[in-house]
Amino acid sequence: MSKAIFYHAGCPVCVGAESEILDLVGIENLHIVHLGEEKDQIPVAEDFGVKSVPALVTPNGHVLHINFGASMEDVKS
């Protein structure tokens, strides 16, 4: 994986974190996935180990849970 992946669900916590992450790493280094709009990506996020959003998956595959906005169970419903 060449870019980090930022997973979020569109909540205010997620949107704020997205803005901060974009400022830190730049859009050219980040793939953004809105799980509320791309529900087919939920299993992919879970396979990486994402337990809640917002979360950042590094290019090395490590999951960084940034702040608690919503659990994956909340995102699924």
BELTASUL-V254140 format. One record per residue. RES is the residue in one letter. PHI is phi in degrees with one decimal (NA if undefined). D_FIRST is the distance of its C-alpha to the first C-alpha in Angstrom with 1 decimal. Layout:
res=RES phi=PHI d_first=D_FIRST
res=RES phi=PHI d_first=D_FIRST
This chain:
res=M phi=NA d_first=0.0
res=S phi=-96.4 d_first=3.8
res=K phi=-115.6 d_first=5.8
res=A phi=-74.0 d_first=7.6
res=I phi=-117.6 d_first=9.1
res=F phi=-106.1 d_first=12.9
res=Y phi=-100.4 d_first=14.9
res=H phi=-151.4 d_first=18.6
res=A phi=-123.7 d_first=21.8
res=G phi=88.2 d_first=23.8
res=C phi=-72.8 d_first=26.2
res=P phi=-56.8 d_first=27.6
res=V phi=-62.0 d_first=25.7
res=C phi=-66.1 d_first=22.4
res=V phi=-64.0 d_first=23.4
res=G phi=-63.5 d_first=24.6
res=A phi=-65.1 d_first=21.4
res=E phi=-58.3 d_first=19.4
res=S phi=-60.0 d_first=21.8
res=E phi=-65.9 d_first=21.5
res=I phi=-64.3 d_first=17.7
res=L phi=-59.7 d_first=17.8
res=D phi=-63.0 d_first=20.6
res=L phi=-75.6 d_first=18.7
res=V phi=-109.9 d_first=15.3
res=G phi=84.0 d_first=16.2
res=I phi=-61.3 d_first=15.3
res=E phi=-68.7 d_first=13.4
res=N phi=-110.2 d_first=10.7
res=L phi=-137.9 d_first=10.8
res=H phi=-106.9 d_first=10.5
res=I phi=-103.9 d_first=13.7
res=V phi=-123.1 d_first=14.7
res=H phi=-91.2 d_first=18.4
res=L phi=-67.9 d_first=19.1
res=G phi=-69.3 d_first=22.7
res=E phi=-99.1 d_first=22.2
res=E phi=-122.8 d_first=19.3
res=K phi=-59.1 d_first=20.7
res=D phi=-66.1 d_first=18.9
res=Q phi=-89.6 d_first=15.7
res=I phi=-59.2 d_first=17.6
res=P phi=-61.9 d_first=17.1
res=V phi=-65.0 d_first=13.2
res=A phi=-60.3 d_first=13.6
res=E phi=-63.9 d_first=16.2
res=D phi=-62.6 d_first=14.2
res=F phi=-71.4 d_first=11.9
res=G phi=108.2 d_first=15.3
res=V phi=-68.1 d_first=16.0
res=K phi=-107.9 d_first=19.9
res=S phi=-155.3 d_first=20.8
res=V phi=-120.5 d_first=19.9
res=P phi=-75.7 d_first=19.1
res=A phi=-144.8 d_first=16.0
res=L phi=-117.6 d_first=12.9
res=V phi=-102.6 d_first=9.8
res=T phi=-72.8 d_first=8.4
res=P phi=-58.0 d_first=5.1
res=N phi=-85.4 d_first=7.1
res=G phi=91.0 d_first=7.7
res=H phi=-84.7 d_first=11.2
res=V phi=-97.7 d_first=13.1
res=L phi=-114.1 d_first=15.5
res=H phi=-83.0 d_first=18.4
res=I phi=-80.1 d_first=19.9
res=N phi=-160.6 d_first=23.2
res=F phi=-88.7 d_first=24.8
res=G phi=-108.1 d_first=25.1
res=A phi=-161.7 d_first=25.1
res=S phi=-76.4 d_first=24.4
res=M phi=-63.6 d_first=22.3
res=E phi=-63.7 d_first=25.8
res=D phi=-64.0 d_first=27.0
res=V phi=-65.0 d_first=24.1
res=K phi=-66.7 d_first=24.9
res=S phi=-88.0 d_first=28.6
